[in-house]
Amino acid sequence: QEEIVLDAGTFFGPGNLSFTYDNIMQLRTAAINKGDVNAGWPVMGVPAAYWSKIKSEDAKEMWEHQYQEIIMGAVMESIDTNLIVLHTGQKKEEIWALLALMTLRQSIFSDPRIYPAVDAGIYKIGEPDNMAPIFVTSNYRMTKIPVEQDLQGANINCWLLVVDTEGIGIESAVAGGQFNASGIGEAVKEFDPFEKVNHRILVIPGMAARVSGSLEDEANAFVVVGPRDSSGIPKFMDTQWKPEEFMKEYASWDKE
C-alpha cells in the first residue's frame, strides 16, 4: 500500500501566511465536502522553509526569525496539519519553541467548558507515619499537581485529601461554594483518611479559613488553617504543625 503525504506548500512574506492557510484548507475541503480521495491523504507543512528566505544582510535578531517560524507552525497546527517540519527546536535552549506548539496542541483538544480536573481521593506523599499530616485541596489539576510537587520537593511525608470541587481552584471554589465544609466532610467519609493515621487533624488552605469552624463539625476533626500557598508548607511544618497539642485540644471538646 502506498504511503503518501501531501505538501500544500509553505510560503512566507506579506500575504503568504493566508495563502498557505488557504492551500491546506482547500485540501481539507476537497477531501471532506467533495469526496476527493486524492486530497484525503495526510498533509505536511514545512515552517523550516522560512530560513531559506533569510538574506545575509538581514538585521533581525535570531529570536525574531525563530518566532516567525513558530507562528507558521502554530497556524498549521491549528488546522490539523499532520506533519510539521521545523528547524528551530534542535538545541536545548530552543525548547521554548516545541513547548509552545505542544501546549497549543493540548489546548486544541481540550473542551474549554470543562475544567481540567483530577480524581478526588486520598493520595500518599512519601512515606507517611501514623502522625503524618493530612492536607486538603481541590481537584483542579493546576492546584492539586503543584501542591503535590511542593510537598514532594520539601520531602514532607503526608497524605493529600483531594476534594471534588468540579475542577475549580481553591480561591474560586471557596467563593463559589464548591469547596465547603459539607463537601469536605463527604470526602472524609468516602475516603476515610483518618484510618491511615492516629489523629483527627485536617490542614486546609489558608484561602479556605472561613470553612474551618463548620468543617470541624462536619468531619468531627480538629481543623488547622495552613498557608495560603503550598510553597509555605515547609515553614508551616517547622513552626505550626503540633499534632500532639492539637489532639489534646480535640480531646477536650464536648462531644455530647
N, C-alpha and C positions, 0 to 999 in steps of 0.2 A: 504494500500500500504506500502511495506517495505521501511524503510529509512536506507540506507546503506552508509557507508563511508569506503574507502579503506586505510589501513595503509601500505605503502610501506616499512616501516622500516626507522629508523633514526640511522645512525652509525657514530661514531666519531673515530678519530685516523688516523694515516698515511694511505692515500689512500682511506679511508672510505667516505670522502666527495663526491668524484666522484662516489663511489658505491651507495650512497644514491640518488644522482642526476640521475644516470642511471636507478635505480629502478623506480623512478617516471616517467621518460621519456618513459620507456618500457610500462608502463600502458597507458600513453597518446597515444603512437604509436599504441598499440594494439586496443584501442578504435576507433581511427580516421582512421587509414590506413587499419586495418584488420576487422573492424566492430565487434569487440568482445564486446558484450553488458555487460558482466560481468566486463570489465575493464572501463566501461563508468561512473561508479559512482564517486562522489566527492572523492578527495584524501586528506588525512591528513598527517601531519608531526609533530614530537614531539622533537623540539630542546631542550626542558626541560630535555630530557633523558641524556643530557651531564652531568648533576650534579650527576647522579648515577655512573659515571666513575671516579669521583674525589677521590683520596686517601687522608687520613688524613695527611700524611707526605708531600703532595704537597706544594711546596714552592711558587707557583704563587700567586699573589695578586688577590683579589676578582674581580676587574675590568677585569683582563685578562681572567678569566673564563666566565664572562658575555659576553665579546667580542666574544668569540668562539661560544657561544650560539646564539648570534645575527647574526653572519656570516652565520651560518646554516639557520637561519630564512630567511635571505636575499636571499640565494641561492634557498630555497624553494619558496619564493615569486616570484622570477624571472621566475619560470617555472609554475606559476599559481596553486600552491598548495592551495586547498580550505580552509583548516583549519590548523592553526599553533598553537601549544600549547607551551607556554613559561613559564619559571619560573621567569626570570628577567622581571621587569616591574610592580611588585605588589606594590612596595614602591614609594613614590613620588619622592625620589631622583634618582630613576631609570627611570624616564620618558624619558630620552635620548634614551633608547632602543626602546621604542614604537615610538618615533618621527622619529627615523632612518628608521624604517620599513614602517611607514605611508608615509614618504617623498619618499621612493623608490617606493611604490605602486602608488603614484600620478605621478611619473616620468614615470613609465612603460606605463601608459595610456595617456601620452602626446605625441603629434606629434612634434618632435624636429625641423621640418621645419616651424612650425607656432609659432610665438612669443606669449607669454601669454598676452592677451590684455583685456581691459575693454571697455565698450561702451563710445564713445565720447558723450559729453553733458555738461550741467551746473549742478553742484552739490552744494547743500546747506549745509553749515557747521555752526552748532549752530543756532543762531537767528540773522541773519544779518539785519542791518537797512539800510536806503537809502544812507548812505555814506560808507557802508562796502566795503572793497577792493575786487577786482576780480583777483584771482591768475590764471595763465595759466600754464598748464603742459601737458605732453604727455599721451597717453592711454596705455603705457606699464604698466602692472599690478604692477610690483615691483617699479614703480615710483609713480603712482597715489596713491596707498594704503599708503605707508609711508608718502607722503605729506599730505594726508588726516588725518592720525593719528597724525602727528606733529601739524597740525592745531587744531585738537580736543583736543590734550593733552595740548596745550597752551591756550585753551579757547578763540580762535580767531573766532569771528563771521564774516563770509565772504562767498564768492562764489568761487567755483573752476571750471574753464573752462577747460575741458579735450578735447584736440585736437587729431584727428585721425592721428597718426604717424606710422600706420601699426604695432603697438605694439612694437615700438622701443623706448628705453630710450632717455632722453634729449640730452646727450652729443653725442651719436652716430647719433641721428636723426638730430641734427644741422649739423653735419659733412656730413651726407648722403643726406641732403636736404629734409627730411620728415617733420622736424619742421621748417617751413619757414613762411615768412610774408603772403604769399598768402593763405597757408593752415589755418593759424590762422584767417586771415580775413574772410575766408569762414565759419569757425566755429562761428565767431562773427555774421555773417549774419544769419546762420542757427539757432543758439540757443539764439540770442539776449540778452546777459547778461545785457546790458545797460538799458533794460526795467525794471530791478529789482532795479536799483539804480538811484541816482540823479547826476551822474557824468559819465565821459567817460575816465576812467583810467584803464589801464591793467598793472598788475605786472607780468613780465616774469622772468624765472630763470636766474641767473647770467651767466650760461653757454651759454645762447642764446642771450647775449648782442648784438651781431652783427646784429640781425634782427630788433632791436628796431626802427631804422630810417625808414626803408621801411614799418614796421608794422604800424607806425603812419599814413602813407598814406593809407594803405590797409584798416585799421579798423576805420579811422577817430577818433583816440583816442590818449590820452596822454599816452605814454608807460614809465613805470618805471622799471628799471632793479633791480630785487631783489637779494637776496643772492644766492650763488652757490648751497647751500644745504638747504633743507627745515628746518633743525634744527636751522638755523639762522633767521627764520621768526620772532620769538618773539622780538629779538633785532631790526630787521628791522622795525617792527610796532612801537616800542618805539622811535626810533631815526629818521626814514626816511619817515614814512607814514604821509604825509601832504596834504590831498586831496584838501583843500581849495586853497593852494598855487599852486598845480598842475593845478587846474581848471582855476585859474586866468591866468596862462601862456597859457593854452589851448585856452582860450577866446581871447588872444591877437594875436593868429596866423591869418595870412591872409588866409581866406578860399575861396577866389575867384579863 
